[in-house]
Amino acid sequence: MSDDGAYTLGTDGRSGSAGNIGKALDRVAETTQLDERNVGITLGDGIDPPYPPERLAATSEMNGTHAISLKKKSQREVGFGFEIVSHDRVDDPNQEQKKTAEDFWFGRDTIWKIGPKGTPTASPTEVFEQARQDYRTIGWLAIELLYTADDRLAGLAHMPARTVRVRKDRTDSDRTAGHGFVQKLNGQTRYFAEAGDRTREDVNGNDDSIYVDKETGEVTRDRPENPANEILFVPNPHPNAQYYGIPAWVSEIETIVGDYEARRFNREFFEWDAMGQYFVIVENGELSEGSREDVRNLISGLREKEGRRVAVLDSKKLVDEGHVNPDPNASAADVRIRVEQIQTHSEEDQAFTEYRVRNEHDIAKVHEVPPQLIGVMGDSNRSNIKEAIRDFVREVIRPAQDRFAGRLYRIIHQGILGVDDYTIQFHTQGGENHREETEITQIILDTIGEATTVREAREMFGLEGQPEWMADEIANSYLSELRSQPSAGDALEMALAETEAEAASRARAETRIQNGAVAN
């Protein structure tokens, strides 16, 4: 605690109102990463982040609105899977490059892990979802790149981001970053290189590879005997953080802590059968030490028993039996015992209803999550629910997906796989939601169908505007102009069936990926 009474939260000594979380939280190939069950918090070779990440992670156990908001955002960003698509700046993509990308992301030999050696095999979606939850919870994510003995990328593994630190520069200040990352747990240390180090090239296209020894941390141009795996490290940008990120929800730490304290107060109040705190006052005398404990046990017993009980404290009898020692200048008749309540509870003290509703609103607001997604319906109806979720996807989810996909394209596709023509595109919704959106679009087409071309109608359904089998004449025709082709209604039904088939195919593909990984 600082001199002004504020609890310090940051490891760099910063204190203030946000520091109150410290008080509340006191209540509450083969991967080369270490087992996080033996986490240590001292990282001598790593730069300290702005806030202790293990405490930030623990807040999700304090507040349900906060926890489900983190889950919903990470799930919406990457949890519905992805597909390989041609880069929008490439006119004639190379099909061999597409096969290279598909072999890595969907091949049965690729390794996907969500923990250290010995943890179950996972899928790419699980790895990404765990990583994005770290990104939203503590401010950065860490994905380990697994390599074979011949420096071929073999797969990806999620690393608990709270156990990873940016390395210090051993020859400079403790606040200057070195090369790579460090994970130090229970006295054991592992070093990691930066993503793409093994395949680096200089501006002239010449080999410029860098290796890090996983045991000593030495950075070298020559391949060491024990080369470290690499880490894809993505911070959540914040103006107050240089090497790490800070999640936006930190601005509502006090709200999360306040809501936790309100729930704790209510729980304890009713655990004690709505009985407040009391003073037992003895006038002109003093309870013996044994009698003090007896009185405490008496009141505790009244609270724990079902039904109401009445305690009678007879001062004369207590004096006669030696439980109370009268003052030297007083007689036994002068001894008085009275019980006074320390505090009273009004309806406002006990309810906290409005306070908790405001907290829930503020926490959801800082996460930018529509209240309907976390179960707060209010006066919502079908129309404004859909509009709120669409705005959330368009303004929050899609930009985050594009940034993450762009980083994966730059580092993994271009830097490691040598794939320039294809990138990945994350889906924004599952099969059921896709059908629902399709039905909404069908209603729209029923209204404006005469002024809509086949290409435009397909794009409204979320399909490719003009597939290979469709002639230009058909794609550019208005629905009302179709003569020998199927009627507008039949065309819509065909599009709906195609949408459902595509969603089912995606689901089957994901199942095949997981089954193949398990079999492997």
Order of alpha helices (4+ residues) and beta strands (2+ residues): alpha-alpha-alpha-beta-alpha-beta-alpha-beta-beta-beta-beta-beta-beta-beta-beta-alpha-beta-beta-alpha-alpha-beta-beta-alpha-alpha-alpha-alpha-beta-alpha-alpha-alpha-alpha
